[in-house]
Amino acid sequence: MSKKTVQKSKKRTTRTNKKRTSGVKANTVVEPTPITSEKTTDVKPVEVPKKTATVQPKETSEKVVAAESAPAVKTAPAKKATTKKATAAKSTTATSKKAATAKSETTTTKKTASTKKATTKKTTTAKSTTATSKKTTTAKPKSVKSETPVEAKPTEVIQEVPVEKPQPIDLGPRRSVAFIGSECYPFVKTGGLGDVMSALPKSLAKLNMDVKVIIPRYKCIPQKFQEKMEYKGSFYMDLCADGKQYYVGIMEYQEDGVVYDFIDNDEFFSWGNPYTNLIDDIPKFCYFSKAALAALNYLNWTPDIVHCHDWQAALVPLYLRTIFKDTNVGRAGSVLTIHNLRFQGIYDRKTIQYWSDLPDYVFNKDCMTQNWLDANMLKGGITYCNKLTTVSNTYAGEIQTEEYGEGLEEHLRYHSSKILGIVNGIDTDIWNPATDKLLAAQYDSQSVIKNKKANKKALQESLGLEVDDHKIVIGLISRLTNQKGLDLVNDVIPSIMDEHTQVVVLGTGDAMYEDAFRYYENKYKGNFCAYIAYNENVAHNIYAGCDALLVPSRFEPCGLTQLISMRYGSIPIVRETGGLKDTVQPYNLFDNTGNGFTFDRYESGLLYDAINRAKTLYFENRKYWDEMVVRDMNKDVSWQQSAKQYKDMYVELTPKY
């Protein structure tokens, strides 16, 4: 080739580079020959640009950078780009080939200028090319950063960083449990039993348990739930000793991984309330206990454990080991939980024997018979169950004493080897101040000090109290009965009421206490409120708006009020009994520990002292008070730990797997 031809070729190359520098949208891919991928490559200056290969449309996009004195270029591995060190070619033949290739690249660049990636990378490439062109003396090297659109091809090899999949959590062995009880929130609730029957099955379902809840279909169940119930079948069942038959209908409702079955019979459950009087309740719950087991057989759903609650379902363990022992459900183990030992289902022995149709041999002094002429349904359940639980560890020991045994202390001591105390929790989804829509201001442990003041103000305004943030507000949410220590409260009210104290009472019960609190409301207008009713909305606002909450019970199997108050940042003032002792640690001023104020003996003077200790800390050392509020809110009062203990118990009772 002549010298003139070579010079013309060089000039065309220079013009091409200048044109590319001034306005090229450089994102076309120039496909090199097979190269070695490197993350960082130092490119040394060369006199003659490298030889490029023709574009292969089926390959993945790659970046080619050749520049004199260019800094290290970082490129992505595999799919995105690879870098090849430029090679020098001194022959005039290579120079002419380069010129021809440059034209081809320019044409390709124009065709692919519309892609978004090309637009975003244009400025960087242009600057790099300009810098390279200025430093070139013999021949103008090209600096082309070009790409072609990437198409997914089945033959394309893509190197991807392996993503670690989360390992499944081992929730342990699976068991099936049938809960049988007289109430369950949100369908029907009169006390703590309804809360337990609601929250515990949901927590167990999260622990790989198959859970079914069986309760009566009362007429008082809200219509919105009645409408969603599905009919699962019906049959007639022998109930009485004379063979009288009764209808058993099964309605089903599902929610949160739990199946709820309702036993339907208008003759027994057409009353407005779940409990009426013992004369009517004895036949009702004899029927219910037997119908619940018959329904399990009818549905062909055989649980590993049947967990029954209180005296209303206490005949279930007896039925399992007698009338149902040769059926499928008879293979299940039985657990009986005592929520309140005071209520035992004691009635005339002949009446219970007729309605239950249980065999004669269970009616003896070691099982059902009490005081020779009566039968005790709870006592029979204690005798025949495989495991007996109470709702706190302290209460499990207390019921074996004369003071708290309610006449069954000797019988319970005899069966002490199967007694286990597991403290209750609360449903932290329902009782959550951070999401509670009933509050004036929602809050968590980080914002409780600020936002609790807004709730306190809203409570004072809504209940007709003087709006004053500097006063301590003491709440009481309870059934108004002797068990709840209201005689002590009645004694100390005149002593604790001063210009710095306000008291709010919510609940219904004995007329003597209702009237006493109405009297105090009239006497201490603006500082005392007696809300003689039970209103769920008002309860939420009292928990959030008061500074302290009274729970001075004479006895308390577990108690949920103190757990809810801690969840809402209200300091509990409690007597050391049952679950109150297990869940509230007394405040220690010297090392600033504890989460409430407690007293031991059942005396009004000790309650007065506990209230004064709380008021002293509130007014004289607010910093320590606020720290205790945050501790209480951070305390785990959920069902998580308790549900694990229940599951461990179920597994222990059914080692066949």
C-alpha positions in Angstrom: 0.0 0.0 0.0 1.4 3.5 -0.9 2.3 6.1 1.6 -0.5 8.4 0.4 -3.1 5.7 1.0 -1.8 5.3 4.6 -1.9 9.0 5.3 -5.4 9.3 3.9 -6.5 6.4 6.1 -5.0 8.1 9.2 -6.8 11.4 8.4 -10.1 9.6 8.0 -9.5 7.9 11.4 -8.7 11.2 13.1 -11.9 12.8 11.7 -13.9 9.8 12.8 -12.5 10.0 16.4 -13.1 13.8 16.5 -16.7 13.3 15.3 -17.2 10.6 17.9 -15.8 12.8 20.6 -18.0 15.8 19.8 -21.4 14.1 19.7 -21.5 10.3 19.4 -23.9 8.3 21.5 -21.4 5.6 22.3 -23.2 2.5 23.6 -22.8 0.0 20.9 -21.1 -3.2 21.7 -17.9 -4.0 19.9 -17.5 -7.7 20.4 -13.8 -8.7 20.9 -12.2 -12.0 20.4 -12.4 -14.4 23.4 -10.7 -12.6 26.3 -10.0 -13.0 30.0 -12.4 -11.2 32.4 -10.7 -8.9 35.0 -12.3 -6.6 37.5 -9.6 -3.9 37.3 -7.2 -3.5 34.3 -4.4 -0.9 33.9 -4.4 0.0 30.2 -1.0 1.2 29.0 -0.7 3.8 26.1 -0.2 2.3 22.7 0.9 3.9 19.4 -1.5 2.0 17.2 -5.1 1.1 18.3 -6.0 -2.5 18.8 -7.6 -4.7 16.2 -11.3 -5.2 16.8 -13.5 -8.1 15.8 -16.8 -8.0 14.1 -20.0 -7.7 16.1 -21.7 -11.0 17.0 -25.4 -10.3 17.7 -26.1 -13.4 19.9 -23.3 -12.6 22.4 -23.8 -10.7 25.7 -22.7 -7.0 25.9 -19.1 -6.1 26.7 -17.1 -3.0 27.2 -13.9 -2.3 25.3 -11.7 0.5 26.5 -8.3 1.3 24.9 -6.6 4.5 25.9 -3.2 6.0 26.4 -2.3 6.7 29.9 -5.9 5.9 31.0 -6.6 5.2 34.6 -7.6 1.8 35.9 -11.1 0.9 34.6 -13.4 -1.2 36.9 -15.8 -3.4 35.0 -18.5 -5.8 36.2 -17.9 -9.5 35.9 -19.4 -12.0 33.4 -22.7 -10.6 32.0 -22.1 -6.9 32.2 -18.6 -6.3 30.7 -15.1 -7.7 30.3 -11.9 -5.9 29.7 -9.1 -6.8 27.4 -5.6 -5.3 27.4 -5.0 -3.4 24.2 -2.3 -4.8 21.8 -0.1 -2.7 19.6 0.2 -3.3 15.9 2.9 -1.5 14.0 2.2 -2.6 10.5 0.5 -0.3 8.0 -1.9 -3.1 7.1 -3.2 -3.1 10.7 -3.6 0.7 10.5 -5.8 0.5 7.4 -7.9 -2.2 8.9 -8.4 0.0 12.0 -9.8 2.8 9.8 -12.3 0.5 8.2 -13.4 -0.9 11.5 -13.9 2.6 12.9 -16.3 3.4 10.1 -18.2 0.2 10.9 -18.4 1.2 14.6 -19.7 4.7 13.8 -22.5 3.2 11.7 -23.4 0.8 14.5 -23.3 3.6 17.1 -25.9 5.6 15.2 -28.3 2.6 15.0 -28.3 2.0 18.7 -28.3 5.5 20.0 -31.9 5.3 21.4 -31.3 3.0 24.3 -31.5 4.4 27.8 -28.2 2.9 29.0 -26.4 4.5 26.1 -27.8 7.9 27.0 -26.7 7.7 30.6 -23.1 6.6 29.7 -22.6 9.1 26.8 -20.9 11.9 28.7 -18.4 9.6 30.5 -17.4 8.0 27.2 -17.1 11.2 25.3 -14.8 12.7 28.0 -12.6 9.6 28.0 -12.3 9.6 24.2 -11.4 13.3 24.1 -8.6 12.8 26.7 -7.3 9.8 24.8 -7.3 11.6 21.4 -5.3 14.6 22.8 -2.5 12.3 24.2 -2.1 10.3 21.0 0.9 11.4 18.8 1.5 8.8 16.2 -2.1 7.5 15.7 -5.3 8.6 17.4 -6.5 5.6 19.5 -10.1 5.0 19.9 -12.0 4.9 23.2 -15.3 3.4 22.5 -17.6 2.4 25.3 -20.4 0.7 23.4 -23.2 -1.8 24.0 -25.9 -3.6 22.1 -29.3 -4.4 23.6 -29.1 -7.7 25.6 -31.6 -10.3 24.7 -32.3 -13.3 26.9 -31.1 -16.4 25.1 -31.5 -20.0 26.3 -27.8 -20.6 25.5 -26.6 -17.6 27.4 -24.5 -18.4 30.5 -25.2 -16.0 33.4 -23.1 -16.0 36.5 -25.2 -15.0 39.5 -24.3 -14.6 43.1 -26.1 -17.4 45.0 -28.8 -16.0 47.3 -29.1 -17.8 50.6 -32.7 -18.8 51.2 -33.9 -18.5 54.8 -33.9 -21.8 56.6 -37.4 -22.9 57.9 -37.8 -22.5 61.6 -38.2 -25.8 63.4 -41.4 -25.4 65.5 -41.1 -28.9 66.9 -43.6 -31.8 66.7 -47.1 -31.1 65.6 -50.1 -31.9 67.8 -53.8 -31.5 67.5 -55.7 -30.0 70.4 -59.4 -29.4 71.0 -60.3 -26.6 73.4 -63.6 -27.0 75.1 -65.0 -24.2 77.2 -68.1 -22.1 77.9 -66.9 -18.8 76.3 -64.4 -17.3 73.9 -63.7 -13.8 72.8 -64.9 -12.2 70.5 -68.0 -14.4 70.4 -68.9 -14.3 74.0 -66.9 -13.1 77.1 -67.7 -12.5 80.7 -64.2 -12.7 82.2 -60.6 -13.9 81.8 -61.7 -17.4 80.5 -63.0 -15.8 77.3 -59.6 -14.1 76.7 -57.6 -17.3 77.3 -59.9 -19.3 75.0 -59.2 -16.7 72.3 -55.5 -15.8 72.6 -54.0 -19.2 73.6 -55.3 -21.2 70.6 -54.0 -18.5 68.2 -50.6 -18.6 69.8 -50.5 -22.4 69.6 -51.5 -22.3 65.9 -48.3 -20.3 65.3 -46.3 -23.1 66.9 -47.3 -25.7 64.4 -50.4 -26.9 66.4 -53.7 -28.0 64.8 -56.3 -26.3 67.0 -60.0 -26.5 67.3 -62.2 -24.5 69.7 -65.6 -25.8 70.8 -68.1 -23.5 72.6 -71.9 -23.3 72.8 -73.8 -21.3 70.2 -75.4 -18.8 72.4 -78.1 -16.5 71.1 -76.0 -13.5 72.4 -73.2 -14.2 69.9 -73.2 -11.1 67.6 -75.0 -11.5 64.3 -72.0 -10.7 62.2 -70.4 -14.0 63.4 -73.6 -15.9 63.2 -73.9 -15.0 59.5 -70.4 -16.4 58.7 -71.0 -19.7 60.4 -71.1 -22.8 58.1 -73.4 -25.7 58.9 -71.3 -28.9 59.3 -74.0 -31.4 60.2 -76.3 -32.5 63.0 -77.4 -35.7 64.9 -79.3 -36.8 68.0 -77.5 -37.9 71.1 -78.5 -39.9 74.2 -78.0 -37.7 77.2 -80.0 -38.6 80.3 -80.1 -41.7 82.4 -83.5 -42.6 80.9 -82.1 -42.4 77.4 -83.7 -39.1 76.4 -82.2 -37.8 73.2 -81.3 -34.2 72.3 -80.4 -32.5 69.0 -76.8 -31.6 68.4 -76.0 -29.1 65.5 -72.5 -28.1 64.5 -71.8 -24.7 63.0 -68.2 -23.8 62.0 -66.2 -20.6 61.8 -62.5 -20.1 60.9 -60.1 -17.3 61.7 -56.4 -16.8 62.3 -55.6 -20.5 61.7 -58.1 -21.7 64.3 -61.3 -23.6 63.7 -64.3 -22.7 65.9 -67.1 -25.2 66.2 -70.4 -24.1 67.9 -72.7 -26.6 69.5 -76.2 -25.6 68.5 -79.3 -26.4 70.6 -82.0 -23.9 71.2 -83.4 -25.7 74.2 -80.1 -25.1 76.2 -78.5 -22.1 74.6 -81.4 -19.8 73.7 -80.8 -17.6 76.8 -79.5 -14.1 76.5 -76.4 -14.8 78.7 -74.1 -17.7 78.9 -74.7 -18.2 82.6 -78.1 -17.9 84.3 -78.5 -19.9 87.5 -77.1 -23.2 88.8 -80.4 -25.1 88.4 -80.4 -24.4 84.6 -76.6 -24.4 84.1 -76.1 -27.9 85.4 -78.2 -29.7 82.7 -76.8 -27.2 80.1 -73.2 -28.0 80.7 -73.7 -31.7 81.1 -75.2 -31.6 77.7 -72.4 -29.4 76.3 -69.5 -31.6 77.6 -71.0 -34.8 76.1 -72.1 -33.1 72.8 -68.6 -31.6 72.3 -67.0 -35.1 72.3 -69.8 -36.5 70.2 -69.2 -33.7 67.7 -65.5 -34.6 67.3 -66.5 -38.2 66.5 -69.1 -37.1 64.1 -66.6 -34.8 62.3 -64.0 -37.6 62.4 -61.5 -35.2 63.9 -59.5 -37.0 66.6 -57.3 -34.7 68.7 -54.2 -35.8 70.5 -55.3 -33.7 73.5 -58.7 -32.5 74.7 -58.1 -29.3 76.8 -61.2 -28.3 78.9 -61.6 -25.3 81.0 -63.3 -24.7 84.4 -66.3 -26.6 85.9 -68.5 -26.0 82.8 -66.3 -28.5 80.8 -65.0 -30.5 83.8 -67.1 -33.6 82.9 -65.1 -34.1 79.6 -62.3 -36.1 81.2 -64.9 -38.4 82.8 -66.7 -38.9 79.6 -63.5 -39.7 77.7 -62.6 -42.5 80.2 -66.1 -43.9 80.5 -68.8 -43.5 77.8 -66.3 -42.5 75.0 -63.4 -44.8 75.9 -64.0 -47.2 73.0 -64.5 -44.4 70.4 -61.9 -42.5 68.3 -61.9 -39.5 70.6 -61.4 -41.8 73.6 -57.7 -42.1 72.6 -57.0 -38.5 73.4 -55.3 -37.3 76.5 -57.1 -34.7 78.7 -56.0 -31.5 80.3 -58.2 -29.5 82.7 -57.4 -25.8 83.5 -58.7 -24.1 86.6 -59.3 -20.4 86.1 -61.0 -19.8 89.4 -61.4 -22.5 92.0 -64.2 -20.7 93.7 -66.7 -21.9 91.0 -66.9 -25.8 91.0 -70.3 -26.9 89.7 -71.6 -28.3 93.0 -75.2 -29.6 92.9 -77.5 -32.4 94.1 -75.8 -35.7 93.2 -78.9 -37.4 91.8 -79.6 -34.5 89.5 -76.1 -34.6 88.1 -76.2 -38.3 87.8 -79.4 -38.2 85.8 -78.3 -35.5 83.4 -74.8 -36.8 82.8 -75.7 -40.5 82.7 -72.2 -41.3 84.0 -71.7 -44.7 85.6 -72.3 -45.1 89.3 -68.7 -45.9 90.2 -67.6 -42.3 89.6 -69.9 -41.1 92.3 -67.7 -41.8 95.3 -65.9 -39.6 97.8 -62.6 -39.8 95.9 -64.2 -38.5 92.7 -67.6 -36.8 92.2 -69.2 -37.0 95.6 -69.0 -34.2 98.1 -70.6 -33.8 101.5 -72.4 -37.2 100.9 -75.4 -35.7 99.1 -73.8 -33.4 96.5 -71.8 -34.0 93.4 -68.9 -31.8 92.4 -68.2 -31.6 88.6 -64.8 -29.9 89.0 -63.7 -32.5 91.5 -64.5 -35.3 89.1 -62.6 -33.6 86.3 -59.5 -33.2 88.6 -59.7 -36.9 89.4 -59.8 -38.1 85.8 -57.7 -35.6 83.8 -54.2 -36.5 82.8 -52.8 -33.0 83.6 -54.2 -30.2 85.8 -53.1 -26.7 85.2 -53.7 -23.3 86.8 -53.1 -19.9 85.3 -50.1 -19.0 87.4 -47.4 -20.9 89.3 -48.2 -19.2 92.6 -51.9 -20.0 92.4 -51.0 -23.7 91.8 -49.4 -23.8 95.2 -52.1 -21.6 96.9 -55.0 -23.8 96.0 -53.4 -26.6 98.0 -53.8 -24.6 101.2 -56.8 -24.2 103.4 -57.0 -20.4 102.8 -57.3 -20.7 99.0 -58.4 -24.4 98.5 -62.1 -23.7 98.6 -62.7 -27.1 100.3 -60.7 -29.1 97.7 -57.2 -28.5 99.2 -56.9 -32.1 100.4 -58.1 -33.5 97.1 -55.6 -31.2 95.2 -52.7 -32.2 97.4 -53.5 -35.8 96.6 -53.3 -35.0 92.9 -50.4 -32.6 93.3 -48.1 -34.6 91.0 -50.1 -33.6 88.0 -50.6 -29.9 88.8 -48.7 -27.4 86.7 -48.9 -23.6 86.9 -48.5 -21.6 83.6 -49.1 -17.8 83.8 -51.5 -16.2 81.3 -50.5 -13.7 78.7 -52.5 -11.1 76.8 -53.3 -10.7 73.1 -50.7 -8.0 72.2 -52.4 -7.4 68.9 -55.6 -6.2 70.6 -53.9 -4.5 73.5 -51.3 -2.4 71.7 -51.1 1.3 72.4 -49.1 1.8 69.2 -52.1 0.7 67.0 -55.0 1.3 69.4 -57.5 3.4 67.4 -59.5 4.1 70.6 -56.8 6.3 72.0 -56.4 10.1 71.7 -52.7 9.6 70.9 -51.0 6.3 70.0 -47.6 5.6 71.5 -44.9 3.0 72.1 -42.1 2.8 74.7 -40.2 5.5 72.8 -43.0 8.0 72.8 -44.9 7.0 76.0 -43.7 9.9 78.2 -44.9 12.5 75.7 -48.1 11.0 74.3 -49.4 9.6 77.5 -50.1 13.2 78.6 -52.4 13.6 75.7 -54.4 10.5 76.7 -54.5 11.7 80.3 -56.0 15.0 79.2 -58.5 13.3 77.0 -59.5 10.9 79.8 -60.0 13.8 82.3 -62.1 15.7 79.7 -64.3 12.7 78.8 -65.0 11.7 82.4 -65.6 15.2 83.9 -62.4 15.4 85.9 -60.4 18.5 86.3 -57.9 18.8 83.5 -54.5 18.9 85.3 -51.4 17.1 84.1 -49.7 17.6 87.5 -52.3 15.3 89.3 -51.7 11.6 89.6 -54.7 9.6 88.1 -55.3 6.2 89.7 -57.5 3.8 87.8 -59.5 0.7 88.8 -61.1 -1.7 86.2 -62.7 -4.7 87.8 -65.8 -6.6 88.7 -67.1 -5.0 91.9 -66.9 -8.0 94.2 -65.1 -8.9 97.4 -62.6 -11.1 95.5 -61.1 -8.0 93.9 -60.3 -6.3 97.2 -62.8 -3.6 96.9 -63.5 -3.5 100.7 -59.9 -2.4 101.1 -60.3 0.3 98.4 -63.5 1.5 100.0 -61.5 1.9 103.3 -58.6 4.0 101.9 -60.4 6.3 99.4 -61.0 9.1 102.0 -57.3 8.9 103.0 -55.8 9.1 99.6 -58.0 11.8 98.1 -56.3 15.2 98.1 -55.7 18.1 95.8 -53.0 16.1 93.9 -55.0 12.8 93.3 -57.8 11.6 91.0 -59.5 8.2 91.0 -61.4 6.5 88.1 -63.5 3.4 88.7 -65.0 1.2 85.9 -67.1 -1.9 86.5 -70.3 -3.4 87.8 -71.0 -5.9 90.5 -72.3 -5.9 94.1 -74.7 -3.0 94.8 -72.9 -2.0 98.0 -69.8 -1.2 96.1 -71.6 0.5 93.2 -73.4 2.8 95.7 -70.2 3.5 97.7 -68.3 4.6 94.6 -71.3 6.8 93.5 -71.1 8.4 96.9 -67.4 9.2 96.5 -68.0 10.6 93.0 -70.5 13.1 94.5 -68.2 13.9 97.4 -65.1 14.5 95.4 -66.5 16.1 92.3 -63.9 16.7 89.6 -61.5 14.3 91.2 -63.4 11.0 91.4 -65.4 9.2 88.6 -67.5 6.1 89.1 -68.4 4.6 85.7 -70.8 1.9 86.9 -70.9 -0.2 83.7 -68.4 -2.0 81.5 -67.4 -0.2 78.4 -64.5 -1.5 76.3 -63.7 1.9 74.8 -63.6 3.5 78.3 -61.4 0.7 79.5 -58.8 1.3 76.8 -58.8 5.0 77.6 -58.3 4.4 81.3 -55.4 2.1 80.7 -53.8 4.7 78.5 -54.7 7.8 80.4 -54.1 6.8 84.1 -50.7 6.9 85.8 -51.3 3.9 88.1 -53.8 1.0 88.3 -55.1 -0.7 91.4 -55.4 -4.5 91.6 -55.6 -5.3 95.4 -57.3 -8.7 95.0 -58.1 -11.0 97.9 -57.0 -13.8 95.6 -56.2 -13.7 91.9 -55.5 -16.9 89.9 -53.7 -14.8 87.3 -55.2 -11.5 86.5 -55.0 -9.8 83.1 -55.6 -6.2 84.3 -52.1 -5.7 85.6 -50.6 -7.1 82.3 -52.6 -4.7 80.2 -51.8 -1.8 82.5 -48.0 -2.5 82.0 -48.5 -2.8 78.3 -50.0 0.7 78.3 -47.4 2.2 80.6 -49.6 2.4 83.7 -47.8 1.3 86.9 -49.7 -1.5 88.7 -50.3 -1.4 92.5 -51.2 -5.0 93.5 -51.4 -7.4 96.3 -48.8 -10.3 96.3 -51.1 -13.2 95.5 -51.5 -15.6 92.6 -50.6 -14.3 89.2 -50.2 -10.8 90.6 -47.1 -12.0 92.5 -45.8 -13.8 89.5 -46.0 -10.9 87.1 -45.3 -7.8 89.2 -41.9 -7.3 90.8 -42.0 -4.8 93.7 -40.1 -1.5 93.1 -36.8 -1.1 94.8 -35.8 2.5 95.3 -32.1 1.8 96.1 -31.3 0.1 92.8 -34.2 1.5 90.8 -35.6 -1.9 89.8 -39.0 -3.5 89.7 -42.2 -2.7 87.7 -44.9 -2.0 90.3 -45.8 -1.4 93.9 -46.9 -4.4 96.0 -48.2 -5.3 99.5 -48.5 -8.8 101.1 -51.1 -9.2 103.8 -54.7 -8.4 103.1 -55.0 -5.2 105.1 -56.2 -1.7 104.1 -53.3 -0.1 105.9 -50.8 -1.9 103.6 -52.7 -0.9 100.5 -52.7 2.7 101.8 -48.9 2.5 102.2 -48.4 1.0 98.7 -50.4 3.9 97.2 -48.4 6.5 99.1 -45.1 4.9 98.0 -46.3 5.2 94.4 -47.4 8.8 94.8 -44.1 9.7 96.5 -42.0 8.4 93.6 -44.4 10.1 91.1 -44.1 13.5 92.6 -40.6 13.5 94.0 -38.6 11.4 91.5 -40.3 11.6 88.1 -37.2 10.4 86.3 -37.3 7.0 88.1 -41.1 6.8 87.6 -40.7 7.4 83.8 -37.9 4.8 83.6 -40.3 2.2 85.3 -43.0 3.1 82.8 -40.6 2.3 79.9 -39.6 -1.0 81.6 -43.2 -2.0 81.9 -43.9 -1.3 78.3 -40.9 -3.4 77.2 -41.9 -6.3 79.4 -43.0 -9.4 77.4 -46.6 -10.0 78.5 -47.6 -11.9 75.3 -48.7 -15.5 75.1 -45.5 -16.6 73.3 -43.6 -18.1 76.3 -46.7 -19.5 77.9 -47.9 -21.1 74.7 -44.5 -22.9 74.4 -45.0 -24.3 77.9 -48.4 -25.6 77.0 -47.1 -27.2 73.8 -44.3 -28.9 75.8 -46.9 -30.3 78.1 -49.0 -31.6 75.2 -45.9 -33.3 73.7 -45.0 -34.8 77.0 -48.5 -36.3 77.3 -48.4 -37.8 73.8 -45.0 -39.4 73.3 -46.3 -41.8 70.7 -44.9 -39.8 67.8 
